[in-house]
Amino acid sequence: MALANIFETPAPGFNFDNAGRNAALEGLFDGGNTPKPMKTGTTIAGVVFKDGVVLGADTRATSDEVVADKMCAKIHYISPNIYCCGAGTAADTEKTTDLLSSNLTIYSLNSGRNPRVVMAVNILQDMLYRYHGQIGANLILGGVDCTGNHLYTVGPYGSVDKVPYLSMGSGDLAALGILEDGFKPDLELEPAKELVRAAIQAGIMNDLGSGNNIDICVITKQGVDYIRPYRESQYKDNRKMKYKYRPGTTTVLTKEVVPLKLEVVQETVQKMETT
Amino acid sequence: MEKHCTDSRVKGVSTGTTILAAVFDGGVVIGSDSRASVGEEYVSSKTINKVIQVHDRIFCCIAGSLADAQAITKAAKFHLSFHSVQMESPPRVMAAASVLRDLCYKNREELQAGFMTAGWDKKNGPQVYVVALGGMLINQLVTIAGSGSTYIYGYIDAKYKPNMTKEECLQFATNALALAMGRDNASGGVAHLVVVTEKGVEHVVVPGDKLPKFHDE
């Protein structure tokens, strides 16, 4: 235990000291409102097609009812051949994917090999399982490596599933309807992009937490095409962005100057020692 | 995702499930459904694989929390493969079951997963072991587990005979899974069956529409 007046550098890693306190507090509130971390109400989707993987996401980040970020990037870079979409707590998805990306880069440099998607999935699974669901990250990992095109989902408790198409986030059910209807194995590039776009569009239309633009990321053996934004929202506002007005914009009608007379009531002198 | 997980006892994705394993003359049949659910109402996967290979002739079926089960089977695979390198021979089915039992028992407070281990080894031939939630280990000829198993206890008790042929046992397992999937809402999808014998391993997948029908008008 440190003394209150000494600043200790925090221990590395996550600190769950408050988890016990939070659990106890929830009991006190008796089903009332407990403070909640910020989430990206979101729609993310992924589809495996003939030559690779297409990942898509909306770009809205919300803080309760206010849209905090209209052009939030939810498709994160993991390695040159692997990208990851994240839903859930915004900070958790950012940091988890950053950690994964640095670890994989070090591994690549050490071994001289490009990382495989299944390796990224295993690292993520181990990490999320170790934290028993405290890290609120629902991730869709997609990539192309020497063994083929892969799409995986990783849940916050550390469960993993390998799938040909998938959607996550608050708009997942709306998007899943479109994917279930339109998915066929071995799609071509354009139909696959259109399918993902339609799925995210459904999420945006039917979920309040998703909206604004659609980002698409196409990963193939040849390379990555990160199209941001793929489709812009039709509902754009015209903002001036500059709220400074030049002098003279407002007309001056009258001017009156009133001098204030001040009377000295009391005077005290305090000597200062400046030796 | 939170709106899907309301009052489930298992946090996250769970395999409310039907799994079974049975010994026949010369091998074992181990099988499961393929549904994974979140909360009481959302099917998060229709095609999850619950029959996991932990060694060349040893398979494991999982029930309970998917995250816990996947983590445990990973650890078990590692331990078994290390054990078999040290012993310079394939591990016994009993060894695989013990590894799982140790992991389940030592961490029984935190874990919510149950297993069935089945396989073939040179010393004892085909065997089936069940490792329950708290870490109990029992050797049986035929065993069922998971939420859907309650609907087929009668069928298993009536129809299982020791020393069946491979075809009879496969039909028995398919029927049992079909009956359970027909009555349990947390089980469904396709039926995954694996047949392990001295000669090798055979994986049979029966899609939902090819499952036997029992008065399903």
Interface residues (C-beta under 8 A of the other chain):
Chain A: A87 G88 Q125 D126 L128 Y129 H132 G133 N138 G155 P156 Y157 G158 S159 V160 D161 V163 M168 G169 S170 D172
Chain B: M1 K3 K11 G12 V13 A36 S44 S45 T47 I48 S65 L66 A67 D68 Q70 A71 E110
